[in-house]
Amino acid sequence: MLPFYRIEEGVLMSIEKSIELSLPVVYKVNQAITAKQFVELLAKTTLGARRPIDETVTIEAMLENANLLITAWQGEALVGVARSVTDFAFCCYLSDLAVDESVQASGIGKTLIRMTKEALQPKCSLILLSAPLAVDYYPKIGFTQHNSAWVLTNVDDLK
């Protein structure tokens, strides 16, 4: 049984918010998903605006080269993804955390994070870049902010 959930009559319910989900949520570790499934989920989240959802080759590479993928399913519908690149021992970059807006605030995102962390060795740090609208969320669930992270997206900017 998942840590933040209880099952009543086949319906998975969040203990924290008591939001009833119409179908049980099933979580899978490293179950391959298609680029189409991933793009369709991203389009149902605010993350879709910041991911290259119209670039199939890039999306396919993102999926093929991630080495830890936790997914959440309601029936045949993909409702959540935690896509990471990790060495499993020292650091794990949680590159994409996406939950369908129709089931947000039901604990799916937190469970995806928990399952990602549990797949790592205990001392492995989980690192992510927050979506602008989620900046206030991560401290509430136990993340600490790191103020010396840097991003280089274009090699021509390297001086």
C-alpha positions as MATLAB code, in Angstrom:
seq = 'MLPFYRIEEGVLMSIEKSIELSLPVVYKVNQAITAKQFVELLAKTTLGARRPIDETVTIEAMLENANLLITAWQGEALVGVARSVTDFAFCCYLSDLAVDESVQASGIGKTLIRMTKEALQPKCSLILLSAPLAVDYYPKIGFTQHNSAWVLTNVDDLK';
ca = [
       0.000    0.000    0.000;
       1.276    3.495   -0.776;
       2.261    5.639    2.204;
      -0.233    8.472    1.746;
      -3.207    6.493    0.500;
      -5.864    4.089    1.601;
      -8.049    1.972   -0.648;
     -11.783    1.784    0.007;
     -13.950   -0.354   -2.227;
     -11.401   -0.226   -5.050;
     -11.101    3.564   -4.971;
      -7.750    5.116   -4.087;
      -8.232    8.080   -1.799;
      -5.771   10.639   -0.557;
      -5.661   10.732    3.235;
      -4.173   14.224    3.181;
      -6.845   15.968    1.129;
      -9.630   13.362    0.920;
      -9.877   13.845   -2.827;
     -11.566   10.814   -4.343;
     -10.100    9.581   -7.585;
     -12.507    7.946  -10.044;
     -10.141    5.022  -10.695;
      -7.325    3.613   -8.598;
      -3.883    5.008   -9.334;
      -1.278    2.390  -10.219;
       2.401    3.347  -10.075;
       5.022    1.700  -12.286;
       8.815    1.856  -12.197;
      10.698    2.000  -15.512;
       7.630    1.023  -17.542;
       8.318    2.405  -21.022;
       5.938    5.047  -22.318;
       5.608    6.391  -25.838;
       6.513    9.896  -26.907;
       2.827   10.393  -27.723;
       1.738    9.416  -24.194;
       4.363   11.705  -22.672;
       3.410   14.671  -24.874;
      -0.304   14.165  -24.179;
       0.392   14.244  -20.435;
       2.695   17.274  -20.676;
      -0.035   19.118  -22.603;
      -2.335   18.603  -19.593;
       0.125   20.347  -17.277;
       1.841   23.715  -17.024;
       5.091   21.899  -17.863;
       3.922   21.472  -21.459;
       4.624   25.140  -22.177;
       8.279   24.655  -21.190;
       8.994   21.360  -22.936;
       9.572   20.781  -26.677;
       6.292   18.915  -27.164;
       6.321   19.588  -30.910;
       9.810   18.052  -31.341;
       9.250   14.285  -31.477;
      12.941   13.409  -31.833;
      13.806   15.419  -28.710;
      10.936   13.920  -26.710;
      11.989   10.415  -27.754;
      15.585   11.149  -26.695;
      14.362   12.503  -23.356;
      12.553    9.230  -22.695;
      15.254    6.922  -24.063;
      18.046    8.540  -22.056;
      16.280    8.868  -18.729;
      17.346    6.002  -16.509;
      14.624    6.276  -13.879;
      10.986    6.688  -14.880;
       8.131    6.469  -12.381;
       4.648    6.659  -13.883;
       1.133    6.953  -12.472;
      -1.820    5.411  -14.300;
      -5.603    5.506  -13.948;
      -6.746    2.602  -16.055;
      -5.031    3.073  -19.420;
      -4.538    6.816  -18.870;
      -1.107    8.142  -17.972;
      -1.766   10.749  -15.255;
       1.711   11.335  -13.840;
       5.407   11.034  -14.644;
       8.634   11.535  -12.730;
      11.468   11.345  -15.286;
      15.014   11.356  -13.911;
      18.659   11.003  -14.845;
      20.733    9.513  -12.036;
      23.802    7.587  -10.914;
      21.630    6.210   -8.043;
      24.404    6.857   -5.488;
      25.291   10.558   -5.336;
      22.720   12.588   -7.255;
      19.477   12.265   -9.157;
      18.168   15.032  -11.393;
      14.375   14.895  -11.475;
      14.022   16.503  -14.875;
      10.254   16.268  -15.291;
       7.538   15.971  -12.678;
       4.194   16.151  -14.442;
       0.725   15.398  -13.081;
      -2.444   15.799  -15.132;
      -4.154   18.963  -13.860;
      -7.433   17.048  -13.437;
      -5.891   14.955  -10.621;
      -3.464   17.452   -9.102;
      -3.633   17.988   -5.321;
      -4.483   14.318   -4.776;
      -0.991   13.255   -3.687;
       0.153   11.773   -7.003;
       3.082   14.169   -7.402;
       4.292   13.559   -3.866;
       4.048    9.792   -4.371;
       6.040   10.061   -7.618;
       8.736   11.997   -5.737;
       8.719    9.510   -2.846;
       9.031    6.539   -5.209;
      11.854    8.273   -7.079;
      13.746    8.885   -3.837;
      13.112    5.321   -2.647;
      14.682    3.971   -5.873;
      17.946    5.695   -4.922;
      20.576    4.859   -2.358;
      19.835    6.614    0.963;
      22.531    9.314    0.638;
      21.652   10.166   -2.973;
      20.405   13.753   -3.339;
      17.277   14.448   -5.371;
      17.718   17.642   -7.402;
      15.147   19.505   -9.483;
      14.476   22.852  -11.085;
      11.052   24.059  -10.063;
       8.387   25.214  -12.453;
       7.609   28.869  -11.692;
       4.151   28.048  -10.321;
       5.559   25.314   -8.049;
       8.306   27.322   -6.318;
       6.304   27.520   -3.086;
       5.268   23.845   -3.200;
       8.629   22.133   -2.789;
       9.608   23.688    0.572;
       6.226   22.581    1.947;
       7.021   18.930    1.197;
      10.563   18.935    2.559;
      12.870   20.218   -0.168;
      15.494   22.819    0.698;
      16.350   25.551   -1.769;
      19.858   25.614   -3.205;
      20.908   29.130   -4.127;
      24.032   28.321   -6.141;
      22.673   26.261   -9.021;
      23.525   27.417  -12.525;
      22.116   26.622  -15.971;
      23.819   26.920  -19.377;
      21.481   26.245  -22.304;
      23.553   27.629  -25.178;
      27.262   26.818  -25.621;
      27.727   30.171  -27.394;
      26.993   31.858  -24.080;
      30.093   30.239  -22.579;
      32.751   32.940  -22.234;
];
